[in-house]
Amino acid sequence: MSDSIKSQYSDHEWFEISSMPTMVGAAMAGAGKSGIIGTTKEAMASMKAIVSARTDYPDNQLIAAILEKADSFSDARERAGNYREMAVESMKEQNITSPEQFNAFMLDHCDRAIALVAAKCSAKDTEEYRQWARDVAEKVAAAASEGGFLGFGGEQISEPERQLLAQIEQRLSASIT
């Protein structure tokens, strides 16, 4: 079933769709100054939020296709290498050299991915895909306190994180219209 979904898109389009939640998590993790412990917590929160979509949206064939397990370790390694290569190439093409540029790139990426999904998937699957990206952003933002010392003190969600969350929400909400 997942092959039929993937076959509706070019390799580049599938990359846009499948990488969007990861890019949202990466941008969110970079929005605050969490330190090494907080950054580790945020990276783990991103991975957990991405993978939890299997159980959060069990009937969504698009999400199932994106999270399809590799057949072997070598297949997983090849997929990861291909993903990394495409991500690096995309960022090089856009001359991404700062967190602010990455955030703008990620927001545009959200627009493109949502448009691709909305064009070929049901409204329900599209909304769940959008919600999945929101879940990733929210869970990463809340994963670590910002401004404390060694993970103690500080605020749960910093002002830069709140601002980026608002931008992500705005883009995800506006992308389907």
MODELLER restraints for C-alpha pairs under 7 A, 6 or more apart:
rsr = mdl.restraints
at = mdl.atoms
rsr.add(forms.Gaussian(group=physical.xy_distance, feature=features.Distance(at['CA:2:A'], at['CA:61:A']), mean=6.56, stdev=0.5))
rsr.add(forms.Gaussian(group=physical.xy_distance, feature=features.Distance(at['CA:2:A'], at['CA:64:A']), mean=6.99, stdev=0.5))
rsr.add(forms.Gaussian(group=physical.xy_distance, feature=features.Distance(at['CA:2:A'], at['CA:65:A']), mean=4.56, stdev=0.5))
rsr.add(forms.Gaussian(group=physical.xy_distance, feature=features.Distance(at['CA:5:A'], at['CA:62:A']), mean=6.65, stdev=0.5))
rsr.add(forms.Gaussian(group=physical.xy_distance, feature=features.Distance(at['CA:6:A'], at['CA:14:A']), mean=6.69, stdev=0.5))
rsr.add(forms.Gaussian(group=physical.xy_distance, feature=features.Distance(at['CA:16:A'], at['CA:109:A']), mean=6.84, stdev=0.5))
rsr.add(forms.Gaussian(group=physical.xy_distance, feature=features.Distance(at['CA:16:A'], at['CA:113:A']), mean=5.46, stdev=0.5))
rsr.add(forms.Gaussian(group=physical.xy_distance, feature=features.Distance(at['CA:17:A'], at['CA:113:A']), mean=4.76, stdev=0.5))
rsr.add(forms.Gaussian(group=physical.xy_distance, feature=features.Distance(at['CA:18:A'], at['CA:66:A']), mean=5.51, stdev=0.5))
rsr.add(forms.Gaussian(group=physical.xy_distance, feature=features.Distance(at['CA:20:A'], at['CA:109:A']), mean=6.71, stdev=0.5))
rsr.add(forms.Gaussian(group=physical.xy_distance, feature=features.Distance(at['CA:20:A'], at['CA:110:A']), mean=6.15, stdev=0.5))
rsr.add(forms.Gaussian(group=physical.xy_distance, feature=features.Distance(at['CA:20:A'], at['CA:113:A']), mean=6.74, stdev=0.5))
rsr.add(forms.Gaussian(group=physical.xy_distance, feature=features.Distance(at['CA:21:A'], at['CA:50:A']), mean=6.81, stdev=0.5))
rsr.add(forms.Gaussian(group=physical.xy_distance, feature=features.Distance(at['CA:21:A'], at['CA:133:A']), mean=5.02, stdev=0.5))
rsr.add(forms.Gaussian(group=physical.xy_distance, feature=features.Distance(at['CA:21:A'], at['CA:136:A']), mean=6.66, stdev=0.5))
rsr.add(forms.Gaussian(group=physical.xy_distance, feature=features.Distance(at['CA:23:A'], at['CA:106:A']), mean=6.11, stdev=0.5))
rsr.add(forms.Gaussian(group=physical.xy_distance, feature=features.Distance(at['CA:24:A'], at['CA:106:A']), mean=6.56, stdev=0.5))
rsr.add(forms.Gaussian(group=physical.xy_distance, feature=features.Distance(at['CA:24:A'], at['CA:133:A']), mean=6.73, stdev=0.5))
rsr.add(forms.Gaussian(group=physical.xy_distance, feature=features.Distance(at['CA:24:A'], at['CA:137:A']), mean=6.10, stdev=0.5))
rsr.add(forms.Gaussian(group=physical.xy_distance, feature=features.Distance(at['CA:25:A'], at['CA:46:A']), mean=5.34, stdev=0.5))
rsr.add(forms.Gaussian(group=physical.xy_distance, feature=features.Distance(at['CA:25:A'], at['CA:136:A']), mean=5.84, stdev=0.5))
rsr.add(forms.Gaussian(group=physical.xy_distance, feature=features.Distance(at['CA:25:A'], at['CA:137:A']), mean=5.65, stdev=0.5))
rsr.add(forms.Gaussian(group=physical.xy_distance, feature=features.Distance(at['CA:25:A'], at['CA:140:A']), mean=6.38, stdev=0.5))
rsr.add(forms.Gaussian(group=physical.xy_distance, feature=features.Distance(at['CA:27:A'], at['CA:103:A']), mean=5.87, stdev=0.5))
rsr.add(forms.Gaussian(group=physical.xy_distance, feature=features.Distance(at['CA:28:A'], at['CA:137:A']), mean=5.97, stdev=0.5))
rsr.add(forms.Gaussian(group=physical.xy_distance, feature=features.Distance(at['CA:28:A'], at['CA:140:A']), mean=6.32, stdev=0.5))
rsr.add(forms.Gaussian(group=physical.xy_distance, feature=features.Distance(at['CA:28:A'], at['CA:141:A']), mean=6.25, stdev=0.5))
rsr.add(forms.Gaussian(group=physical.xy_distance, feature=features.Distance(at['CA:28:A'], at['CA:161:A']), mean=6.62, stdev=0.5))
rsr.add(forms.Gaussian(group=physical.xy_distance, feature=features.Distance(at['CA:29:A'], at['CA:39:A']), mean=6.60, stdev=0.5))
rsr.add(forms.Gaussian(group=physical.xy_distance, feature=features.Distance(at['CA:29:A'], at['CA:42:A']), mean=5.74, stdev=0.5))
rsr.add(forms.Gaussian(group=physical.xy_distance, feature=features.Distance(at['CA:29:A'], at['CA:43:A']), mean=6.93, stdev=0.5))
rsr.add(forms.Gaussian(group=physical.xy_distance, feature=features.Distance(at['CA:29:A'], at['CA:140:A']), mean=6.27, stdev=0.5))
rsr.add(forms.Gaussian(group=physical.xy_distance, feature=features.Distance(at['CA:29:A'], at['CA:141:A']), mean=6.99, stdev=0.5))
rsr.add(forms.Gaussian(group=physical.xy_distance, feature=features.Distance(at['CA:30:A'], at['CA:99:A']), mean=6.99, stdev=0.5))
rsr.add(forms.Gaussian(group=physical.xy_distance, feature=features.Distance(at['CA:31:A'], at['CA:160:A']), mean=5.80, stdev=0.5))
rsr.add(forms.Gaussian(group=physical.xy_distance, feature=features.Distance(at['CA:31:A'], at['CA:161:A']), mean=5.35, stdev=0.5))
rsr.add(forms.Gaussian(group=physical.xy_distance, feature=features.Distance(at['CA:32:A'], at['CA:146:A']), mean=6.43, stdev=0.5))
rsr.add(forms.Gaussian(group=physical.xy_distance, feature=features.Distance(at['CA:32:A'], at['CA:158:A']), mean=6.43, stdev=0.5))
rsr.add(forms.Gaussian(group=physical.xy_distance, feature=features.Distance(at['CA:32:A'], at['CA:160:A']), mean=6.25, stdev=0.5))
rsr.add(forms.Gaussian(group=physical.xy_distance, feature=features.Distance(at['CA:32:A'], at['CA:161:A']), mean=6.01, stdev=0.5))
rsr.add(forms.Gaussian(group=physical.xy_distance, feature=features.Distance(at['CA:33:A'], at['CA:146:A']), mean=6.00, stdev=0.5))
rsr.add(forms.Gaussian(group=physical.xy_distance, feature=features.Distance(at['CA:33:A'], at['CA:147:A']), mean=6.88, stdev=0.5))
rsr.add(forms.Gaussian(group=physical.xy_distance, feature=features.Distance(at['CA:34:A'], at['CA:144:A']), mean=6.65, stdev=0.5))
rsr.add(forms.Gaussian(group=physical.xy_distance, feature=features.Distance(at['CA:34:A'], at['CA:145:A']), mean=6.75, stdev=0.5))
rsr.add(forms.Gaussian(group=physical.xy_distance, feature=features.Distance(at['CA:34:A'], at['CA:146:A']), mean=5.20, stdev=0.5))
rsr.add(forms.Gaussian(group=physical.xy_distance, feature=features.Distance(at['CA:37:A'], at['CA:150:A']), mean=6.88, stdev=0.5))
rsr.add(forms.Gaussian(group=physical.xy_distance, feature=features.Distance(at['CA:37:A'], at['CA:151:A']), mean=6.57, stdev=0.5))
rsr.add(forms.Gaussian(group=physical.xy_distance, feature=features.Distance(at['CA:38:A'], at['CA:144:A']), mean=4.91, stdev=0.5))
rsr.add(forms.Gaussian(group=physical.xy_distance, feature=features.Distance(at['CA:38:A'], at['CA:145:A']), mean=6.94, stdev=0.5))
rsr.add(forms.Gaussian(group=physical.xy_distance, feature=features.Distance(at['CA:38:A'], at['CA:151:A']), mean=6.52, stdev=0.5))
rsr.add(forms.Gaussian(group=physical.xy_distance, feature=features.Distance(at['CA:41:A'], at['CA:143:A']), mean=5.88, stdev=0.5))
rsr.add(forms.Gaussian(group=physical.xy_distance, feature=features.Distance(at['CA:41:A'], at['CA:144:A']), mean=6.20, stdev=0.5))
rsr.add(forms.Gaussian(group=physical.xy_distance, feature=features.Distance(at['CA:42:A'], at['CA:140:A']), mean=4.97, stdev=0.5))
rsr.add(forms.Gaussian(group=physical.xy_distance, feature=features.Distance(at['CA:42:A'], at['CA:143:A']), mean=5.34, stdev=0.5))
rsr.add(forms.Gaussian(group=physical.xy_distance, feature=features.Distance(at['CA:42:A'], at['CA:144:A']), mean=6.46, stdev=0.5))
rsr.add(forms.Gaussian(group=physical.xy_distance, feature=features.Distance(at['CA:45:A'], at['CA:139:A']), mean=6.07, stdev=0.5))
rsr.add(forms.Gaussian(group=physical.xy_distance, feature=features.Distance(at['CA:45:A'], at['CA:140:A']), mean=5.35, stdev=0.5))
rsr.add(forms.Gaussian(group=physical.xy_distance, feature=features.Distance(at['CA:45:A'], at['CA:143:A']), mean=6.23, stdev=0.5))
rsr.add(forms.Gaussian(group=physical.xy_distance, feature=features.Distance(at['CA:46:A'], at['CA:136:A']), mean=5.80, stdev=0.5))
rsr.add(forms.Gaussian(group=physical.xy_distance, feature=features.Distance(at['CA:46:A'], at['CA:139:A']), mean=6.99, stdev=0.5))
rsr.add(forms.Gaussian(group=physical.xy_distance, feature=features.Distance(at['CA:46:A'], at['CA:140:A']), mean=5.60, stdev=0.5))
rsr.add(forms.Gaussian(group=physical.xy_distance, feature=features.Distance(at['CA:49:A'], at['CA:135:A']), mean=6.68, stdev=0.5))
rsr.add(forms.Gaussian(group=physical.xy_distance, feature=features.Distance(at['CA:49:A'], at['CA:136:A']), mean=5.18, stdev=0.5))
rsr.add(forms.Gaussian(group=physical.xy_distance, feature=features.Distance(at['CA:49:A'], at['CA:139:A']), mean=6.83, stdev=0.5))
rsr.add(forms.Gaussian(group=physical.xy_distance, feature=features.Distance(at['CA:50:A'], at['CA:136:A']), mean=6.43, stdev=0.5))
rsr.add(forms.Gaussian(group=physical.xy_distance, feature=features.Distance(at['CA:53:A'], at['CA:132:A']), mean=6.66, stdev=0.5))
rsr.add(forms.Gaussian(group=physical.xy_distance, feature=features.Distance(at['CA:54:A'], at['CA:64:A']), mean=6.41, stdev=0.5))
rsr.add(forms.Gaussian(group=physical.xy_distance, feature=features.Distance(at['CA:60:A'], at['CA:125:A']), mean=5.74, stdev=0.5))
rsr.add(forms.Gaussian(group=physical.xy_distance, feature=features.Distance(at['CA:63:A'], at['CA:129:A']), mean=6.97, stdev=0.5))
rsr.add(forms.Gaussian(group=physical.xy_distance, feature=features.Distance(at['CA:70:A'], at['CA:76:A']), mean=5.15, stdev=0.5))
rsr.add(forms.Gaussian(group=physical.xy_distance, feature=features.Distance(at['CA:96:A'], at['CA:102:A']), mean=5.95, stdev=0.5))
rsr.add(forms.Gaussian(group=physical.xy_distance, feature=features.Distance(at['CA:107:A'], at['CA:168:A']), mean=6.59, stdev=0.5))
rsr.add(forms.Gaussian(group=physical.xy_distance, feature=features.Distance(at['CA:107:A'], at['CA:171:A']), mean=6.71, stdev=0.5))
rsr.add(forms.Gaussian(group=physical.xy_distance, feature=features.Distance(at['CA:110:A'], at['CA:171:A']), mean=6.99, stdev=0.5))
rsr.add(forms.Gaussian(group=physical.xy_distance, feature=features.Distance(at['CA:110:A'], at['CA:172:A']), mean=6.81, stdev=0.5))
rsr.add(forms.Gaussian(group=physical.xy_distance, feature=features.Distance(at['CA:111:A'], at['CA:171:A']), mean=6.59, stdev=0.5))
rsr.add(forms.Gaussian(group=physical.xy_distance, feature=features.Distance(at['CA:111:A'], at['CA:175:A']), mean=5.36, stdev=0.5))
rsr.add(forms.Gaussian(group=physical.xy_distance, feature=features.Distance(at['CA:114:A'], at['CA:175:A']), mean=6.07, stdev=0.5))
rsr.add(forms.Gaussian(group=physical.xy_distance, feature=features.Distance(at['CA:114:A'], at['CA:176:A']), mean=6.70, stdev=0.5))
rsr.add(forms.Gaussian(group=physical.xy_distance, feature=features.Distance(at['CA:115:A'], at['CA:175:A']), mean=6.50, stdev=0.5))
rsr.add(forms.Gaussian(group=physical.xy_distance, feature=features.Distance(at['CA:115:A'], at['CA:176:A']), mean=6.39, stdev=0.5))
rsr.add(forms.Gaussian(group=physical.xy_distance, feature=features.Distance(at['CA:117:A'], at['CA:126:A']), mean=6.06, stdev=0.5))
rsr.add(forms.Gaussian(group=physical.xy_distance, feature=features.Distance(at['CA:118:A'], at['CA:126:A']), mean=5.69, stdev=0.5))
rsr.add(forms.Gaussian(group=physical.xy_distance, feature=features.Distance(at['CA:118:A'], at['CA:176:A']), mean=6.66, stdev=0.5))
rsr.add(forms.Gaussian(group=physical.xy_distance, feature=features.Distance(at['CA:130:A'], at['CA:172:A']), mean=6.06, stdev=0.5))
rsr.add(forms.Gaussian(group=physical.xy_distance, feature=features.Distance(at['CA:134:A'], at['CA:169:A']), mean=6.80, stdev=0.5))
rsr.add(forms.Gaussian(group=physical.xy_distance, feature=features.Distance(at['CA:137:A'], at['CA:165:A']), mean=6.63, stdev=0.5))
rsr.add(forms.Gaussian(group=physical.xy_distance, feature=features.Distance(at['CA:141:A'], at['CA:157:A']), mean=5.81, stdev=0.5))
rsr.add(forms.Gaussian(group=physical.xy_distance, feature=features.Distance(at['CA:141:A'], at['CA:161:A']), mean=6.19, stdev=0.5))
rsr.add(forms.Gaussian(group=physical.xy_distance, feature=features.Distance(at['CA:142:A'], at['CA:156:A']), mean=5.82, stdev=0.5))
rsr.add(forms.Gaussian(group=physical.xy_distance, feature=features.Distance(at['CA:142:A'], at['CA:157:A']), mean=5.78, stdev=0.5))
rsr.add(forms.Gaussian(group=physical.xy_distance, feature=features.Distance(at['CA:144:A'], at['CA:156:A']), mean=6.28, stdev=0.5))
rsr.add(forms.Gaussian(group=physical.xy_distance, feature=features.Distance(at['CA:145:A'], at['CA:151:A']), mean=6.35, stdev=0.5))
rsr.add(forms.Gaussian(group=physical.xy_distance, feature=features.Distance(at['CA:145:A'], at['CA:153:A']), mean=6.89, stdev=0.5))
rsr.add(forms.Gaussian(group=physical.xy_distance, feature=features.Distance(at['CA:145:A'], at['CA:154:A']), mean=5.50, stdev=0.5))
rsr.add(forms.Gaussian(group=physical.xy_distance, feature=features.Distance(at['CA:145:A'], at['CA:155:A']), mean=5.20, stdev=0.5))
rsr.add(forms.Gaussian(group=physical.xy_distance, feature=features.Distance(at['CA:145:A'], at['CA:156:A']), mean=4.30, stdev=0.5))
rsr.add(forms.Gaussian(group=physical.xy_distance, feature=features.Distance(at['CA:145:A'], at['CA:157:A']), mean=6.59, stdev=0.5))
rsr.add(forms.Gaussian(group=physical.xy_distance, feature=features.Distance(at['CA:146:A'], at['CA:154:A']), mean=5.13, stdev=0.5))
rsr.add(forms.Gaussian(group=physical.xy_distance, feature=features.Distance(at['CA:146:A'], at['CA:155:A']), mean=5.32, stdev=0.5))
rsr.add(forms.Gaussian(group=physical.xy_distance, feature=features.Distance(at['CA:146:A'], at['CA:156:A']), mean=6.19, stdev=0.5))
rsr.add(forms.Gaussian(group=physical.xy_distance, feature=features.Distance(at['CA:146:A'], at['CA:157:A']), mean=6.70, stdev=0.5))
rsr.add(forms.Gaussian(group=physical.xy_distance, feature=features.Distance(at['CA:146:A'], at['CA:158:A']), mean=5.93, stdev=0.5))
rsr.add(forms.Gaussian(group=physical.xy_distance, feature=features.Distance(at['CA:147:A'], at['CA:154:A']), mean=4.51, stdev=0.5))
rsr.add(forms.Gaussian(group=physical.xy_distance, feature=features.Distance(at['CA:147:A'], at['CA:155:A']), mean=6.63, stdev=0.5))
rsr.add(forms.Gaussian(group=physical.xy_distance, feature=features.Distance(at['CA:148:A'], at['CA:154:A']), mean=4.06, stdev=0.5))
